[in-house]
Each structure stands twice: as structure tokens, then as C-alpha cells.
Amino acid sequence: MAKFNPNRRTVLSLVAIFVMAIVSPIVAGNALDASIATQFVGVPIADTPFSEESSPVASSLMLPGTNTSRSEDSVSMSINYSDYEMINLTQAAESVLIFVNQFEYLQDANLTLDEGWSILDAAEWRFRFFGNHMDLYAAVNAISGSVTSFHVSWVGPSPYVRELDSMTLQVQDVELSALEFLKTNNITLSHNSYYVSPWIEYNIRYLTHYVYSMRFFEVINQTRVDGNIVSIHLDVSTGWVVSFNYQWTFINEIPTHGIINKETAKAKAVKYIVEHSDNAEIFNVVFTTLLFTNIASHKSPVYQLCWAVHTDHSRFAAIYINAINGDTAAAYEYCIGSMFIRDTTIDSLSMLLPFLASAPIAIVAYIGASYRIREKRNQLMQSLV
């Protein structure tokens, strides 16, 4: 009968534990990676001071949307603005003059409409006004008549230069000023909005060289709605709103059940790039996220649910893969990476998590192996007595 060799069994146990410790992090790491949704910059509006100004109902500043349809080939939404009655140029220009009269620094501007520059663009009137040492640009929702944007471009340096000093407002004060602006003008935000808190930006176009910038963007079912952005710029010393832009199309819902997964979309995008490239360029996928985006014209939008696959390829910066049938919906040679996607670089803690997850397994295996060794040793000792 073969004699029990505790040293050999110990070595085998340690090897088994080592293998488990190596395999477990890989399995756990892959599982974690597969389940991670897009990490967005900012926080949901419900968790911000602006929650009271959010609503599931369309704002008068929003361009109208239609019902989102789901078929075997796509999730899409088509809009035909010609179906809507529009206000005329005079009515829209008057809305701008009434709107800007609320700002103290514009009340003596002597604004005169540049009629040659005025244009009806899809469902928005766009204007330029001449003033005292400045031009004012504005846009109006041509269906509702609400002002959707304005900003001032000074002729030469802004006469209201600010320095970053003790007079610079705190973020909380800036948020209160922005909230008051929204309330005064009956502006509501989508309840699907994400809020990016204010940061200081240098820009000579506005009332001051330094402004506080804040942003809102929309996420529905982990899907970012392309183009839906509200931006507000405020004077760093007074909190006055010096620029405002509300570009938003109302979307009720985006069904995402039954779509292809992220890895499949990435593989299809990579395949497309390889098939349409002239060389064997090595490239990486930077990030992949769900996007509800207009793949047609500006005047007659057709939104489609896609996986947006962004790469560092020299020619193909972004490939949009239809999230239902996996076809390539669009390919762009140049595309600015989304400022609303959080950096997904793995930090030290994330790297340690799989190892920490495997530790209990290794400990249990070690205790079990040690117990078996002691039990076998005891049996051998008893047989010798």
C-alpha cells in the first residue's frame, strides 16, 4: 500500500489554490466588465437643486417629437416639421426683444434686426441684432414662439472684463442665479436630464472674459439623446446669465429591450473599419455607448437607436451600429468624443476587486486542504499504534 506523503499533498493543494486564485479574478473581471453600463458625467437632475424645474411634459422651448417606433430592423423616430404651423419673422423677432429686456446690461443696447441674416432653419428662427459695440445672436422656437438661445459677441474686447478674485461667486450662488433665471422665464427641463455642475471658463464673447458654464443633457434607458443639450453661462461676479442655449427635441421613451449587446456592436464596427481601410492600421476602441441620434437631415430628422463606437483610427473616428439589426448606420471620419462620457480608465481599487473576490475561495480551499492533510495524518498515526 502506498504511503501518504503530506508534503506532496500540501504542494498539490497549494497549486490548486494558486490556480483558483488566478482563474477566479479572470472570471470575475470578465463578468464585471460585461455588466458595466455607460458611466455618464454629472448626476441625474432629481438629485440637484434643479429638480423642481424638471418635468416629464414637453417644455415650450423643446422642438416636438413623435412616438418612437420599434420594428424588426430598428428603433426610430421621424419628424416632419412642415406639418406644424410656424410664427412669422416679425413675431419671432419681437419675442427676442421682450426676452432680452430682462437683462440690465442689454436694456440700452439699441438693438436693430439684421433682416438679411434672419432665417427660418427647420423649426427655429435664427437672428442677428446690431447693438452698441456688440452683436446679439438669438434663436426662437418657430412653433411655440419661445426664445431658445442668445449670446452677445462684443466688437473688440468685452467692456465688462472680470478678474478671478474675492468677488467671484461660489458654485452654490451661481446655481441659485440659474434657477431664478429658469423660474422667471418658465423654463422647464426634462426629468431625464443629467446635470453637469458649473466650472469657470474663459471666453471673450460674453459679458465677461470669465464665465461659469453649466450643462444639462438627456439620458433615457442608459441611452444618450444626441443633440439634447441645455447650456447656461453666467457672469462670475454678478451671476447674470450672459448666454443661454436650449437645443432639445422632446422624446417620450426609447425601448432598448432585445438589442444587440455592446461587444457585438464593437466587433461589427471593427470589422467595418478593417473592410474599408486601405492599410492594416492598429487602432483601439475608445468607448462604446448607446445613442439615439439623427441619421438623416436637420430639416426632416430621423432618429435611430445605435451603438456609437468611438475609436482612435485615423480615418474612422466613430461608427454607428444599428442596435437592432447590427447594420452600419453611419461612419464618420471626424467626430468629437462625447464630453458626457466618464473616463473608464481602471483605477487601483478596480484592479484589486477581482483578487479580493477570489480571496474567500482561496481561503476555503486552503482550510479544506489543511483539514484533509491533518485527517490523513491522524489515520496513519492510528494505524501505526
C-alpha positions as CSV (number, residue, x, y, z in Angstrom):
1,M,0.0,0.0,0.0
2,A,1.3,3.4,-0.9
3,K,2.3,5.6,2.0
4,F,0.7,9.0,2.4
5,N,3.1,11.8,1.7
6,P,1.9,15.0,3.4
7,N,4.4,17.2,1.6
8,R,3.3,16.1,-1.8
9,R,-0.4,16.6,-0.9
10,T,0.4,20.1,0.5
11,V,2.2,21.0,-2.7
12,L,-0.8,19.8,-4.8
13,S,-3.2,21.8,-2.6
14,L,-1.2,24.9,-2.9
15,V,-1.0,24.5,-6.6
16,A,-4.8,24.1,-6.8
17,I,-5.3,27.2,-4.6
18,F,-2.9,29.1,-6.8
19,V,-4.8,28.1,-10.0
20,M,-8.1,29.1,-8.4
21,A,-6.7,32.4,-7.4
22,I,-5.6,33.1,-10.9
23,V,-8.7,31.8,-12.7
24,S,-11.2,33.5,-10.3
25,P,-10.1,37.1,-11.0
26,I,-10.3,36.5,-14.7
27,V,-13.8,35.1,-14.5
28,A,-14.9,37.8,-12.0
29,G,-13.3,40.5,-14.0
30,N,-15.0,39.5,-17.3
31,A,-18.3,39.2,-15.5
32,L,-17.9,42.7,-14.0
33,D,-16.8,44.2,-17.4
34,A,-19.7,42.7,-19.2
35,S,-22.3,44.2,-16.8
36,I,-20.9,47.7,-16.7
37,A,-23.2,50.3,-18.2
38,T,-22.1,53.7,-19.6
39,Q,-20.7,55.9,-16.9
40,F,-22.0,59.5,-17.5
41,V,-20.6,62.7,-16.3
42,G,-22.8,64.6,-13.9
43,V,-25.8,63.5,-11.9
44,P,-29.5,62.9,-12.6
45,I,-31.5,66.1,-12.2
46,A,-33.6,64.6,-9.5
47,D,-30.6,64.8,-7.2
48,T,-29.9,68.5,-7.9
49,P,-31.3,71.9,-6.9
50,F,-33.0,72.0,-10.4
51,S,-35.3,69.0,-9.7
52,E,-38.2,71.4,-9.1
53,E,-37.8,72.8,-12.6
54,S,-37.9,69.3,-14.3
55,S,-40.9,67.6,-15.8
56,P,-41.9,64.7,-18.0
57,V,-44.0,67.1,-20.0
58,A,-42.5,68.9,-23.0
59,S,-41.3,72.5,-22.4
60,S,-42.4,75.2,-24.9
61,L,-38.7,75.5,-25.8
62,M,-38.4,71.9,-26.9
63,L,-38.9,71.0,-30.6
64,P,-41.7,68.5,-30.9
65,G,-41.0,64.8,-31.3
66,T,-43.2,61.9,-32.4
67,N,-43.9,58.5,-31.0
68,T,-40.8,56.2,-31.0
69,S,-41.5,53.1,-33.1
70,R,-39.9,49.7,-32.7
71,S,-39.7,47.3,-35.7
72,E,-37.6,44.2,-36.6
73,D,-35.0,46.4,-38.1
74,S,-34.7,49.5,-35.8
75,V,-35.9,51.7,-33.1
76,S,-36.6,55.0,-34.8
77,M,-38.5,58.3,-34.7
78,S,-39.2,60.5,-37.7
79,I,-40.2,64.2,-37.6
80,N,-41.7,66.3,-40.4
81,Y,-41.6,70.0,-39.3
82,S,-43.6,71.1,-42.3
83,D,-46.7,69.6,-40.6
84,Y,-46.6,72.4,-38.0
85,E,-47.8,76.0,-38.2
86,M,-44.9,78.5,-37.8
87,I,-44.9,82.0,-36.4
88,N,-43.6,84.7,-38.8
89,L,-40.3,86.7,-38.7
90,T,-41.8,89.8,-37.0
91,Q,-43.4,87.7,-34.2
92,A,-40.2,85.8,-33.6
93,A,-38.1,88.9,-33.5
94,E,-40.4,90.6,-31.1
95,S,-40.1,87.6,-28.8
96,V,-36.3,88.1,-28.7
97,L,-36.6,91.8,-27.8
98,I,-39.0,91.1,-25.0
99,F,-36.8,88.3,-23.7
100,V,-33.5,90.2,-23.6
101,N,-35.1,93.2,-21.9
102,Q,-34.9,91.4,-18.6
103,F,-31.1,91.7,-18.6
104,E,-29.8,95.0,-17.2
105,Y,-26.7,95.1,-19.4
106,L,-28.8,94.9,-22.6
107,Q,-31.5,97.4,-21.8
108,D,-29.6,100.3,-23.5
109,A,-28.2,98.2,-26.4
110,N,-30.3,99.8,-29.1
111,L,-30.8,96.5,-30.9
112,T,-31.6,96.6,-34.6
113,L,-32.6,93.5,-36.5
114,D,-30.3,92.4,-39.3
115,E,-33.1,91.2,-41.6
116,G,-30.7,89.9,-44.3
117,W,-29.3,87.5,-41.8
118,S,-32.6,86.2,-40.4
119,I,-33.5,82.7,-41.5
120,L,-36.1,80.0,-40.7
121,D,-34.0,76.9,-40.1
122,A,-36.1,73.8,-39.8
123,A,-38.4,74.7,-36.9
124,E,-36.3,77.6,-35.5
125,W,-36.0,81.3,-36.4
126,R,-32.4,82.5,-36.2
127,F,-31.5,86.1,-35.9
128,R,-28.7,88.7,-35.6
129,F,-29.2,92.1,-34.0
130,F,-26.8,95.0,-34.2
131,G,-26.3,97.0,-30.9
132,N,-23.9,99.4,-29.3
133,H,-20.4,97.9,-29.9
134,M,-21.9,94.4,-30.0
135,D,-24.0,91.9,-32.0
136,L,-26.6,89.7,-30.4
137,Y,-27.4,86.3,-31.8
138,A,-30.7,84.6,-30.9
139,A,-33.0,81.7,-31.8
140,V,-36.7,81.2,-31.4
141,N,-38.8,78.0,-31.5
142,A,-40.9,78.8,-34.6
143,I,-43.8,76.6,-33.3
144,S,-44.2,77.9,-29.8
145,G,-42.5,81.3,-30.1
146,S,-40.2,80.7,-27.1
147,V,-36.6,82.0,-27.2
148,T,-34.3,79.0,-27.2
149,S,-30.9,80.8,-27.3
150,F,-29.0,84.0,-27.2
151,H,-25.4,85.2,-26.8
152,V,-23.6,88.5,-27.2
153,S,-20.5,89.0,-29.4
154,W,-18.7,92.2,-28.5
155,V,-17.0,94.4,-31.1
156,G,-13.5,94.3,-29.6
157,P,-12.8,93.2,-26.0
158,S,-15.8,92.9,-23.7
159,P,-16.3,96.2,-21.8
160,Y,-17.1,94.1,-18.7
161,V,-13.9,92.3,-18.0
162,R,-13.8,90.4,-14.8
163,E,-10.9,89.1,-12.7
164,L,-11.0,85.9,-10.7
165,D,-10.8,87.4,-7.2
166,S,-12.7,87.7,-3.9
167,M,-15.7,88.9,-5.9
168,T,-16.0,85.6,-7.8
169,L,-19.2,83.8,-6.8
170,Q,-19.4,80.4,-5.3
171,V,-20.9,77.5,-7.2
172,Q,-24.0,77.5,-4.9
173,D,-24.7,81.2,-5.7
174,V,-24.3,80.6,-9.4
175,E,-26.8,77.7,-9.2
176,L,-29.3,79.9,-7.4
177,S,-29.0,82.5,-10.1
178,A,-29.5,79.9,-12.9
179,L,-32.5,78.5,-11.0
180,E,-34.0,82.0,-10.7
181,F,-33.5,82.5,-14.5
182,L,-35.3,79.3,-15.3
183,K,-38.2,80.2,-13.0
184,T,-38.6,83.8,-14.3
185,N,-38.8,82.6,-17.8
186,N,-41.0,79.5,-17.1
187,I,-38.3,77.2,-18.5
188,T,-38.7,73.5,-17.5
189,L,-36.1,70.8,-18.1
190,S,-36.6,67.2,-19.0
191,H,-36.9,64.8,-16.0
192,N,-34.4,62.6,-17.9
193,S,-31.7,65.3,-17.7
194,Y,-28.3,64.8,-16.3
195,Y,-26.7,67.9,-14.7
196,V,-23.0,68.9,-15.1
197,S,-22.2,71.4,-12.3
198,P,-20.6,74.8,-13.1
199,W,-17.0,75.3,-14.0
200,I,-15.2,78.5,-14.8
201,E,-14.4,79.1,-18.5
202,Y,-12.5,81.9,-20.3
203,N,-14.5,83.3,-23.2
204,I,-14.2,86.8,-24.6
205,R,-17.6,86.6,-26.4
206,Y,-19.7,87.1,-23.4
207,L,-20.4,89.8,-20.8
208,T,-17.1,88.9,-19.1
209,H,-14.0,87.2,-20.1
210,Y,-14.6,84.7,-17.3
211,V,-18.0,82.9,-17.1
212,Y,-19.4,80.0,-15.2
213,S,-20.6,77.2,-17.6
214,M,-23.2,74.6,-16.7
215,R,-24.8,71.9,-18.9
216,F,-27.8,69.6,-19.0
217,F,-28.0,66.6,-21.3
218,E,-30.5,63.7,-21.6
219,V,-30.3,60.0,-20.9
220,I,-33.2,57.6,-21.3
221,N,-32.8,53.9,-20.5
222,Q,-29.0,54.3,-20.4
223,T,-29.2,55.9,-23.9
224,R,-27.9,59.4,-24.5
225,V,-30.1,61.5,-26.8
226,D,-27.7,63.1,-29.3
227,G,-28.1,66.9,-29.6
228,N,-30.3,67.4,-26.5
229,I,-28.2,69.9,-24.5
230,V,-29.0,72.9,-22.4
231,S,-26.1,75.2,-21.6
232,I,-26.1,78.3,-19.4
233,H,-23.2,80.8,-19.0
234,L,-23.2,83.2,-16.1
235,D,-21.1,86.2,-15.1
236,V,-18.6,85.1,-12.4
237,S,-19.2,88.2,-10.3
238,T,-22.9,89.1,-10.7
239,G,-24.4,85.7,-11.6
240,W,-26.2,87.3,-14.6
241,V,-27.0,84.9,-17.4
242,V,-24.9,86.1,-20.4
243,S,-25.6,83.2,-22.7
244,F,-28.3,80.6,-23.0
245,N,-28.8,77.7,-25.4
246,Y,-31.7,75.2,-25.2
247,Q,-31.4,72.7,-28.0
248,W,-33.8,69.8,-27.2
249,T,-36.2,67.6,-29.1
250,F,-38.9,66.0,-26.9
251,I,-38.7,62.3,-26.7
252,N,-41.1,60.3,-24.6
253,E,-39.3,56.9,-24.4
254,I,-36.6,54.8,-26.1
255,P,-37.3,51.0,-26.0
256,T,-34.0,49.1,-25.5
257,H,-35.1,45.5,-25.0
258,G,-33.8,42.9,-27.4
259,I,-31.0,45.0,-28.8
260,I,-27.6,43.5,-29.7
261,N,-25.0,43.7,-26.9
262,K,-22.1,46.1,-26.7
263,E,-19.4,43.5,-27.6
264,T,-21.3,42.5,-30.8
265,A,-21.5,46.2,-31.8
266,K,-17.8,46.7,-31.2
267,A,-17.0,43.6,-33.3
268,K,-19.1,44.8,-36.2
269,A,-17.6,48.3,-36.0
270,V,-14.1,46.9,-36.1
271,K,-15.0,44.6,-39.0
272,Y,-16.4,47.6,-40.9
273,I,-13.2,49.6,-40.3
274,V,-10.9,46.7,-41.4
275,E,-13.0,46.1,-44.6
276,H,-13.0,49.8,-45.5
277,S,-9.4,50.7,-44.7
278,D,-6.6,50.7,-47.2
279,N,-3.9,49.7,-44.7
280,A,-3.6,47.5,-41.6
281,E,-3.6,50.4,-39.2
282,I,-3.6,49.3,-35.5
283,F,-6.3,51.1,-33.6
284,N,-8.3,50.9,-30.4
285,V,-11.9,51.3,-29.4
286,V,-12.0,54.3,-27.0
287,F,-15.6,53.9,-25.8
288,T,-18.9,52.5,-26.9
289,T,-22.3,53.8,-25.8
290,L,-26.0,53.7,-26.7
291,L,-27.1,56.8,-28.7
292,F,-30.4,57.9,-30.0
293,T,-29.2,60.0,-32.9
294,N,-30.4,61.8,-36.1
295,I,-29.1,59.9,-39.1
296,A,-31.0,61.9,-41.6
297,S,-31.2,65.7,-42.4
298,H,-31.6,68.6,-40.0
299,K,-34.9,69.7,-41.5
300,S,-36.5,66.3,-41.5
301,P,-34.8,64.3,-38.7
302,V,-34.9,60.5,-38.4
303,Y,-33.6,59.4,-35.1
304,Q,-32.3,55.8,-34.7
305,L,-31.1,53.8,-31.8
306,C,-27.4,53.0,-32.3
307,W,-24.3,51.8,-30.6
308,A,-21.8,54.6,-31.1
309,V,-18.4,53.0,-31.3
310,H,-15.6,55.7,-31.0
311,T,-12.1,54.8,-32.0
312,D,-8.6,56.4,-32.4
313,H,-8.4,55.3,-36.0
314,S,-7.0,58.0,-38.3
315,R,-9.9,57.8,-40.7
316,F,-12.9,56.3,-38.8
317,A,-13.4,58.2,-35.6
318,A,-16.9,56.9,-34.9
319,I,-19.0,54.0,-36.3
320,Y,-22.7,54.0,-35.5
321,I,-24.1,50.4,-35.4
322,N,-27.9,49.9,-35.6
323,A,-28.8,48.5,-32.2
324,I,-31.4,46.1,-33.6
325,N,-30.1,44.6,-36.8
326,G,-26.4,45.3,-36.4
327,D,-26.0,47.2,-39.7
328,T,-23.7,50.2,-40.0
329,A,-25.9,53.2,-39.8
330,A,-23.2,55.8,-40.2
331,A,-19.4,56.2,-40.3
332,Y,-17.6,59.4,-39.5
333,E,-14.0,60.4,-40.3
334,Y,-14.0,63.1,-37.7
335,C,-16.1,63.0,-34.5
336,I,-15.6,64.8,-31.2
337,G,-15.7,62.3,-28.4
338,S,-18.7,62.8,-26.0
339,M,-17.9,65.2,-23.2
340,F,-20.6,63.5,-21.2
341,I,-18.9,60.1,-21.0
342,R,-16.9,59.5,-17.9
343,D,-13.3,58.3,-18.2
344,T,-13.4,54.5,-17.9
345,T,-9.7,54.0,-17.0
346,I,-9.5,51.3,-14.4
347,D,-8.2,52.6,-11.0
348,S,-6.2,50.7,-8.5
349,L,-9.2,49.6,-6.4
350,S,-11.0,48.3,-9.5
351,M,-7.9,46.2,-10.4
352,L,-7.9,44.7,-6.9
353,L,-11.6,43.9,-6.7
354,P,-11.3,40.6,-8.6
355,F,-8.4,39.5,-6.4
356,L,-10.4,40.4,-3.3
357,A,-13.3,38.5,-4.7
358,S,-11.2,35.4,-5.1
359,A,-9.7,35.6,-1.6
360,P,-12.6,33.8,0.2
361,I,-12.4,30.9,-2.3
362,A,-8.7,30.5,-1.8
363,I,-9.1,30.6,2.0
364,V,-11.8,28.0,1.9
365,A,-9.7,25.8,-0.4
366,Y,-6.7,26.2,1.9
367,I,-8.6,25.3,5.0
368,G,-10.2,22.3,3.3
369,A,-6.8,21.0,2.1
370,S,-5.2,21.5,5.5
371,Y,-8.1,19.6,7.2
372,R,-7.7,16.7,4.8
373,I,-3.9,16.6,5.4
374,R,-4.4,16.5,9.2
375,E,-7.1,13.9,8.9
376,K,-5.0,11.6,6.8
377,R,-2.0,12.1,9.1
378,N,-4.1,11.1,12.1
379,Q,-5.4,8.0,10.3
380,L,-1.8,6.9,9.5
381,M,-0.7,7.5,13.1
382,Q,-3.7,5.4,14.4
383,S,-2.7,2.5,12.1
384,L,0.8,2.5,13.5
385,V,-0.4,2.3,17.1
